[in-house]
Amino acid sequence: MIEIREDNLILSYSSGRIGTFDSVITEDVSFKIAQGKSLALIGETGSGKTMTALSIMGLLPAGVEMNGGTISFIGRVLPKGKKMRELLGTEIVYIPQNGAESLDPSRTIRKQLYDNLKKLGKGKSELEGSAHSALKSAGFDDPSYVLDKYPFELSGGMCQRVTIALALCSNAKLIIADEPSNGLDDDFTEDLPELLKKLFVDAALLIITHDISLASKCDDIVIMCGGRVMERGPAKDVLADPKSPYTKALIDALPKNGMKHTRLLREGKSLCPFYSRCEKASQKCMDSFSWIGGYRGWRCSQ
């Protein structure tokens, strides 16, 4: 059983004053992903999705610290420093949202794939065949055309597929995919979660996305707003019958539902990060934002 778990993760930003934190980025974030399962982390820009993912990899930016909670991987607390870096790219693999920017512009796709394959212990005679296989699995009909290209000679969608091919050249136990559909055609995007699960059979899959249609293809979903988990559970159940007003607002904002805007309705702060824009908010929301228990997340006071 492979499990990723974040127990009451708290991330805070500090401007540098010793012992002080200027703002809380995430609070009480908790989820788990089992081997062979997929989980979508979804919410607006600034909801804390990417920071949560970076905390797993130990790659938080300057000024951001993890000052609460634990992160475990395959039954053990994730290490720090050199031991953590040894896991990155081997057992914990990141698929970035902008393949063109993440690839080394000075090296061909062949050399970048070969680097990863050599880390797996592949011999010289195996490199080209393995690189072809990885590119083929990532959706390239003619891998030979791609191998000797530089990233700037490829389209954004092709670079994104290359990052998936690079991820295949690993012993991944966890795949973290940040907006992995960026630049990809609609047909490829539609099947992406199932494709990733098929390609990485032994891995847990964390997909960070704004795309609800993509999230709906995952096994489970976590809805975030203002650094808090608003709702979570099986993706089909949450999206078919959302309990949180925030989840409902996200669904209403889809083009097919009229792109309803959630405007600022009131001043003041509540424990609920959606308070200022929620049509159902009342004075009760200033005082209570309680945990339901079980798997569905927070419960608003309404």
C-alpha positions in Angstrom: 0.0 0.0 0.0 1.4 3.3 -1.0 0.0 6.3 0.8 0.6 10.0 0.7 -0.8 11.8 3.7 -0.6 15.4 4.9 -1.9 15.7 8.4 -3.1 19.2 9.3 -0.5 20.8 7.1 0.1 24.5 7.9 2.2 26.7 5.6 3.0 30.3 6.5 4.8 33.2 4.9 7.4 35.2 6.7 9.0 38.5 5.5 12.1 37.6 7.5 11.4 38.7 11.0 12.7 35.9 13.3 9.9 33.9 14.9 7.1 35.7 13.1 4.7 34.8 10.3 3.0 37.5 8.3 0.2 35.3 6.8 -1.0 31.7 6.7 -1.0 30.2 3.3 -2.7 26.9 4.1 -4.2 25.6 7.3 -5.4 22.1 8.3 -4.9 20.5 4.9 -5.1 16.7 5.1 -5.5 14.1 2.4 -4.2 10.7 1.3 -3.7 8.9 -2.0 -3.3 5.2 -2.3 -1.3 3.3 -4.9 -2.9 3.2 -8.3 -5.4 6.0 -7.3 -5.7 9.5 -8.5 -6.7 12.7 -6.5 -7.4 16.1 -8.0 -6.6 19.2 -6.0 -8.8 21.9 -7.3 -9.6 25.6 -6.5 -9.1 29.1 -7.7 -5.7 30.7 -8.2 -4.2 31.4 -4.7 -6.2 28.7 -3.0 -3.0 26.9 -1.9 -2.9 24.0 -4.4 0.6 24.5 -5.7 2.1 25.4 -2.4 0.7 22.2 -1.0 2.3 20.2 -3.8 5.6 22.0 -3.3 5.6 21.2 0.4 5.5 17.5 -0.5 8.6 17.9 -2.6 10.4 20.1 0.0 10.6 22.9 -2.6 8.8 25.7 -0.8 9.9 29.2 -2.0 11.9 31.5 0.2 9.9 32.9 3.0 7.4 30.1 3.1 7.7 27.6 5.9 5.9 24.5 7.0 5.2 25.1 10.7 2.6 22.5 11.4 1.6 19.0 10.3 3.5 16.0 8.8 3.9 14.5 5.4 4.4 10.8 5.0 5.3 8.7 2.0 5.0 4.9 1.9 4.7 4.7 5.6 7.5 7.0 6.6 7.9 10.7 7.2 9.5 12.4 4.2 13.2 13.2 4.8 14.8 16.6 4.1 18.0 17.8 2.4 20.0 15.3 0.4 17.8 12.3 1.1 14.8 14.2 -0.2 16.6 15.3 -3.3 17.4 11.6 -4.0 13.7 10.8 -4.1 12.8 13.7 -6.5 12.8 12.5 -10.1 13.1 8.9 -9.1 10.2 7.9 -6.7 8.5 11.3 -6.5 8.1 12.8 -10.0 6.8 16.2 -10.9 5.1 17.0 -14.2 5.1 20.8 -14.5 2.4 23.0 -16.0 4.7 24.5 -18.6 6.9 21.9 -20.3 8.6 24.4 -22.6 10.0 26.3 -19.6 10.9 23.3 -17.5 13.0 21.5 -20.2 16.7 22.4 -20.6 16.8 24.6 -23.8 20.5 23.8 -24.4 20.1 20.0 -24.7 18.2 17.8 -27.1 15.2 15.8 -26.0 17.4 12.7 -26.6 20.0 13.8 -24.1 17.4 14.7 -21.5 15.7 11.3 -21.8 18.9 9.5 -21.8 20.0 11.2 -18.6 16.9 9.8 -16.8 17.3 6.4 -18.3 20.9 6.1 -17.2 19.8 6.8 -13.6 17.6 3.7 -14.0 20.6 1.7 -14.9 19.9 1.3 -18.6 22.8 0.3 -20.7 23.9 2.1 -23.9 22.2 -0.4 -26.1 18.9 0.1 -24.4 18.7 3.9 -24.4 17.2 4.6 -27.8 14.6 1.9 -27.6 13.5 3.0 -24.1 13.4 6.6 -25.2 11.3 5.7 -28.2 8.9 3.7 -26.0 8.5 6.6 -23.5 7.8 9.1 -26.2 5.3 6.7 -27.9 3.5 6.2 -24.6 3.3 10.0 -24.2 1.4 10.3 -27.4 4.1 10.8 -30.1 3.4 8.8 -33.3 6.9 9.5 -34.6 9.4 9.5 -31.7 12.4 9.7 -34.1 11.3 13.2 -35.2 11.3 14.4 -31.6 14.5 12.9 -30.2 17.0 15.3 -31.8 14.9 18.4 -31.5 15.6 21.1 -28.9 12.7 22.2 -26.7 12.3 25.5 -28.5 11.8 23.6 -31.8 8.7 22.0 -30.4 5.2 23.3 -29.7 4.0 23.9 -26.1 1.8 20.8 -26.3 4.7 18.7 -27.6 6.9 19.9 -24.7 4.2 18.9 -22.3 4.2 15.4 -23.7 8.0 15.3 -23.4 7.7 16.0 -19.7 5.3 13.0 -19.4 7.9 10.9 -21.3 10.6 12.0 -18.9 8.4 11.0 -16.0 8.1 7.6 -17.5 11.9 7.2 -17.2 11.7 6.8 -13.5 10.6 4.4 -10.7 7.8 6.8 -9.7 5.7 5.9 -6.6 4.1 9.4 -6.7 3.3 11.6 -9.7 2.5 15.2 -9.0 1.1 16.8 -12.1 0.6 20.6 -12.0 -2.0 21.6 -14.7 -0.7 18.7 -16.9 -3.2 19.4 -19.7 -1.6 22.8 -20.4 -1.2 23.1 -24.2 -2.5 19.6 -24.9 -5.3 19.0 -27.4 -8.8 18.3 -26.1 -8.9 14.6 -27.0 -5.6 13.9 -25.2 -6.7 16.0 -22.2 -10.0 14.1 -21.9 -8.3 10.8 -21.3 -5.3 12.2 -19.4 -6.1 10.9 -15.9 -6.8 7.4 -17.1 -3.7 7.5 -19.3 -1.5 8.6 -16.4 -3.0 5.8 -14.2 -2.3 3.3 -17.0 1.3 4.5 -17.5 2.1 4.7 -13.8 0.3 1.6 -12.5 2.3 1.5 -9.2 2.1 5.2 -8.4 -0.3 7.5 -6.6 -1.3 10.4 -8.8 -1.9 14.0 -7.6 -3.3 16.3 -10.2 -3.4 20.0 -9.5 -5.9 21.7 -11.8 -8.5 24.4 -12.5 -10.2 22.1 -14.9 -13.3 20.5 -13.3 -13.8 18.2 -16.3 -10.3 16.9 -15.8 -10.8 16.6 -12.0 -14.0 14.6 -12.6 -11.9 11.8 -14.2 -10.0 11.3 -11.0 -11.0 8.9 -8.2 -11.1 11.5 -5.5 -11.2 15.3 -5.3 -10.1 17.9 -2.8 -11.7 21.4 -3.1 -9.5 24.2 -1.7 -10.3 27.9 -1.0 -8.1 30.4 0.8 -5.7 27.6 2.0 -8.5 25.4 3.5 -10.1 22.2 2.4 -13.7 23.1 1.7 -14.9 19.6 0.6 -13.4 16.3 -0.4 -14.5 12.8 -1.3 -15.1 10.6 -4.4 -15.0 13.0 -7.4 -18.2 11.8 -8.9 -20.1 12.2 -5.6 -18.7 15.6 -4.8 -19.4 17.1 -8.3 -22.8 15.5 -8.6 -24.0 16.6 -5.2 -21.7 19.3 -3.7 -22.3 20.2 -0.1 -20.1 23.3 0.1 -21.4 26.6 -1.3 -17.9 27.1 -2.7 -18.0 23.9 -4.6 -21.3 24.9 -6.0 -19.9 28.3 -7.0 -17.0 26.6 -8.9 -19.5 24.4 -10.8 -21.7 27.4 -11.6 -18.7 29.2 -13.0 -18.2 26.6 -15.8 -19.0 28.0 -19.3 -21.7 25.4 -19.7 -23.4 26.6 -16.6 -23.3 30.3 -17.5 -19.9 31.3 -16.0 -21.6 32.8 -13.0 -19.3 35.3 -11.2 -18.9 35.2 -7.4 -18.7 38.9 -6.6 -17.7 40.5 -3.3 -20.8 40.7 -1.2 -19.7 41.8 2.2 -16.7 43.0 4.2 -15.3 41.2 7.3 -13.6 37.9 7.8 -14.8 34.5 9.0 -13.2 31.1 9.6 -14.7 30.3 6.2 -12.5 31.7 3.4 -15.6 32.0 1.1 -17.5 34.1 3.5 -17.2 37.4 1.7 -18.6 36.0 -1.6 -21.1 33.4 -0.3 -24.7 34.2 -1.0 -25.8 32.1 2.0 -23.5 33.6 4.5 -24.9 35.0 7.8 -23.7 36.1 11.2 -23.4 32.4 12.1 -20.5 32.1 9.7 -18.5 34.6 11.8 -18.5 32.1 14.7 -18.5 28.6 13.3 -16.9 26.6 10.5 -16.9 23.0 11.8 -15.6 19.7 10.7 -18.2 17.2 9.5 -16.1 14.1 10.2 -15.7 11.4 7.7 -14.7 12.2 4.2 -16.6 15.2 2.9 -14.7 18.1 4.5 -15.8 21.2 6.2 -19.5 22.1 6.9 -20.6 25.7 6.6 -22.9 27.0 9.4 -25.8 27.1 7.0 
